[in-house]
Amino acid sequence: MRLVDDWRAVLRKAWSVKFNLAATAFGAAEVAVAIWQPAGVPNGVFAGGAAAVSIFANVSRIMAQKELHGTDK
């Protein structure tokens, strides 16, 4: 496995990375809800959010992004 030449720029600017971080946060929130069971928060809300954001991450992975033009050679 080999990193792209400008991997730091990809980490900072790629929407797929941002969406994956958001999906991770939603997943962690779902675990927290399952553990602490706060009133008024139905089960699966954050899991659904994580699934939706993961779809955006996959779509954004294949879309051209002006900010990253030329970073992946």
C-alpha positions in Angstrom: 0.0 0.0 0.0 1.2 3.5 -0.9 -0.1 6.9 0.2 -1.0 9.5 -2.4 1.7 12.1 -2.9 -0.2 14.9 -1.1 -2.0 12.9 1.5 -2.0 15.8 4.0 -4.1 17.9 1.6 -6.4 15.0 1.0 -7.0 14.7 4.8 -7.7 18.4 5.1 -9.8 19.0 2.0 -11.5 15.8 0.9 -15.2 15.6 1.5 -15.1 11.8 1.8 -12.8 12.2 4.8 -15.1 14.8 6.4 -18.2 12.6 5.9 -16.4 9.6 7.3 -15.5 11.5 10.4 -19.1 12.6 10.8 -20.3 9.0 10.4 -17.9 8.0 13.1 -19.3 10.7 15.4 -22.8 9.5 14.7 -21.8 5.9 15.4 -20.2 6.9 18.7 -23.3 8.8 19.6 -25.4 5.7 18.9 -23.2 3.7 21.3 -23.5 6.4 23.9 -27.3 6.4 23.6 -27.4 2.6 23.9 -25.3 2.7 27.1 -26.8 5.7 28.9 -30.4 5.4 27.5 -31.3 9.1 27.8 -35.0 9.9 27.8 -36.4 11.2 24.6 -33.7 9.8 22.3 -35.1 6.8 20.3 -32.8 3.9 19.5 -31.4 4.0 16.0 -31.6 7.7 15.3 -27.8 8.2 15.3 -27.3 4.9 13.5 -29.6 6.1 10.7 -27.6 9.4 10.6 -24.4 7.4 10.3 -25.8 5.4 7.5 -26.9 8.5 5.6 -23.6 10.2 6.0 -21.7 7.1 5.0 -23.6 7.2 1.7 -22.5 10.8 1.2 -18.9 9.7 1.9 -19.0 7.0 -0.7 -20.5 9.3 -3.3 -18.1 12.1 -2.6 -15.2 9.7 -2.9 -15.8 9.3 -6.6 -16.7 12.9 -7.4 -14.1 15.4 -8.6 -13.2 18.1 -6.1 -11.7 21.4 -7.3 -9.8 21.7 -4.0 -7.9 18.5 -4.6 -7.3 18.8 -8.4 -3.8 17.6 -9.0 -3.1 16.1 -5.6 -3.7 12.5 -6.6 -1.4 11.8 -9.5 
